[in-house]
């Protein structure tokens, strides 16, 4: 019997190399080539799409995709209003964070009016039944299949014709047409492609559970994220009771939408007022704390930014940021020194976003700088103050999107003053909140302690 020929496939882009090398020749990433067996079977990609004709865009009838609610409001928010017929959703997260629990709850709700199927490749039917008992859900409408062969899964889908199906997880599924092991680049890519073709041709809404690497990215080739319609990430500490779901890609809704859940003994429950989770309840005003109004998708969110400055006892002071971009922190410290005359070169600087939320938008710049100045001067900011705004390298305070909605959310939660960029100043006064518009960083530092 001839020895199977091995090749090396990139786990990021799927490029193939005949021998191992440190850097992928396709995408340039380092240490991403993994060994796999070369497959010489005939092409299996006949009939990927129906034959079509060229037509004018004006001739295409645009219809809004109907959505099916999952019965879980926070999940529906992240999905853009619900599950779309024929859509493929990929959800990833750390082990034990609650992916299977949330999907079992969603299927229990969907099963009341739709036909659903749960395909498990990691757990036995008995384990899933025990989880269902613990969650106190109605198990009768949920059809269950414990299988990892994609051919058998597709045959079951053809037979059952479910409206919604869950594959838990795509890394455990394999196809007999490939010789490589389940979870390899070739297997993940091929199985996902076959399942996606079925979902699109039969109108079944498909939810794929994906493993993540130690860096937190979805395991397998990045082509997996391009195949599907929606990519959701579970965030949060497994030791905390709170979980966050963020939409990274969504062809049917807003990206960077955030859903907030609390883990209870009855499963995941949506949090209607997530701002309360990310605000500390100090009995007195404390230095180094500033409340930021950030925007996560369509939802304004209040988050407490905390800063701690301490005398450095080493030649190189520490710069540590949790929940915020670390490189941006170094830039902001330089801006603070150059344009406000506040030097931190002899201080260790620690920044934290309370509650484990990750903030990627530059609108947090002003809140970070005010928290740093408060900690350095050991002088607390006013208790009912909120802040947002991007700070440029020349010291100007730049506007951010949806400023009006941020201010209304802050006023709703009882905040009385807000320092905002000049361009975000509302044309009409907002009841209950005084808006202080600034153009420069120096003005913001002067006005916050008035």
Secondary structure, DSSP 8 states (H G I E B T S, - for coil): -----EEEEETTT--EESS--SB-TTT--BS-EEEEE--------TTSS-------GGGS------EE--S-HHHHHHHTSSEETT-EEEEE--TTSSHHHHHHHHHHHHTTTS-EEEEESSS-HHHHHHHHHHHT---TTEEEEE--BHHHHHHHHHHH--SEEEEE-GGG-B-TT--S-TTSHHHHHHHHHHHHHHHHHHT-EEEEEE-B-TTSSBSS-THHHHHSSEEEEEES-TTSSEEEEEEEEETTS-TT-EEEEEEETTEEEE-S-GGGTTS---SS--TTEEEEEEEETTEEEEEEEEEEEEE--SSS--EEEESS-HHHHHHHHHHHHHHH----TTEEEEEEEGGG----SGGGHHHHHHHHHHHHHT----TTEEE--EE-TTSBEE--TTHHHHHHHHHHTT--EEEEEGGG--SS--TT-EEEEESBHHHHHHHTT-
